[in-house]
Amino acid sequence: MAYSDEHNLGRYLLTGVEGIRPGDIAGRFEGIMGGVSYARGSSREHAQLALKGAGVRVVIARSVERLFRENCINHGIFVFDYESPQAQKLLETGEITIAEIIEGESKLTGQIIK
């Protein structure tokens, strides 16, 4: 298997966390919640490929590293700060529109998300 195969990488998502074994995350969750400086040191594309390969489409965290967030957007993964209106609506209702997702983003980021 290739080291850049997103489905293979998805099997190993978060296995560095105690108690998570290969395959525990993949295909079971569409969203992940994280703490402060989520994905610090994970700005390279492998982290995003692992999320995508595991079926994760949304990351909500107390704070997220900028490069990680930008790379997630490039891979179609939505990233929200926990305190943002988007995250709160998503957590409360389970739904959010593209217009709500891109609210407050730069024009370029909004176009990439669309």
C-alpha positions in Angstrom: 0.0 0.0 0.0 1.1 3.5 -0.8 1.9 5.9 2.0 -0.4 8.5 0.4 -3.4 6.2 -0.1 -6.1 8.0 1.8 -8.1 4.9 2.7 -5.0 3.2 4.2 -4.1 6.4 6.0 -7.7 6.6 7.2 -7.4 3.3 9.0 -4.7 4.8 11.2 -6.3 8.1 12.0 -5.7 9.1 15.6 -4.0 5.8 16.4 -1.4 7.8 18.4 -4.2 8.5 20.9 -4.2 5.9 23.7 -7.0 3.3 23.2 -7.5 3.9 19.5 -6.6 1.0 17.2 -6.3 0.8 13.4 -9.7 1.0 11.9 -11.5 2.3 15.0 -12.3 5.7 13.4 -12.6 4.9 9.6 -16.2 5.0 8.4 -17.7 5.6 11.8 -17.7 9.4 12.2 -18.3 12.3 9.9 -16.9 14.8 12.4 -14.2 15.1 15.0 -13.8 17.5 17.9 -10.4 18.6 19.1 -8.9 20.9 21.7 -6.5 23.8 21.6 -4.0 24.0 18.6 -5.6 21.0 17.0 -3.4 19.4 14.4 -0.3 21.3 15.5 2.6 19.8 13.5 0.1 18.2 11.1 0.1 20.8 8.3 1.4 18.3 5.7 -1.2 16.7 3.5 -1.1 13.2 5.1 -3.2 14.4 8.0 -5.9 15.7 5.7 -5.7 12.5 3.5 -6.2 10.4 6.7 -9.3 12.4 7.7 -10.7 12.2 4.2 -9.9 8.4 4.0 -11.7 7.8 7.3 -14.8 9.7 6.1 -14.3 12.7 8.3 -15.9 15.8 6.7 -15.9 18.3 9.6 -13.4 19.2 12.3 -14.5 21.4 15.2 -11.8 22.5 17.7 -11.0 25.1 20.3 -8.3 26.4 17.9 -6.8 25.0 14.7 -3.5 25.6 13.1 -3.7 27.8 10.0 -1.9 25.5 7.5 -3.8 22.5 8.7 -7.1 24.4 8.2 -6.1 25.6 4.7 -5.1 22.1 3.6 -8.4 20.7 5.0 -10.3 23.2 2.9 -8.4 22.2 -0.2 -9.4 18.6 0.5 -13.1 19.4 1.1 -13.0 19.1 4.9 -14.7 21.9 6.8 -12.9 23.2 9.8 -14.6 25.4 12.5 -13.5 27.0 15.7 -15.7 25.7 18.5 -16.9 29.2 19.4 -17.9 30.1 15.8 -21.5 30.5 14.9 -21.1 27.8 12.3 -19.9 25.2 14.8 -22.6 26.1 17.3 -25.3 25.8 14.6 -23.9 22.5 13.4 -23.7 21.1 16.9 -27.2 22.2 17.7 -29.0 21.3 14.5 -26.7 18.9 12.7 -27.1 21.0 9.5 -25.4 24.0 8.0 -25.6 25.6 4.5 -22.7 26.5 2.3 -23.7 30.2 2.7 -23.3 29.8 6.4 -20.0 27.9 6.0 -18.4 30.7 3.9 -19.7 33.5 6.1 -16.7 35.6 7.2 -14.3 33.8 4.8 -12.2 35.6 2.2 -13.6 35.7 -1.3 -10.9 33.2 -2.5 -11.5 30.8 0.4 -15.3 31.0 -0.2 -14.7 30.1 -3.9 -12.5 27.1 -2.9 -15.1 25.9 -0.4 -17.9 26.2 -3.1 
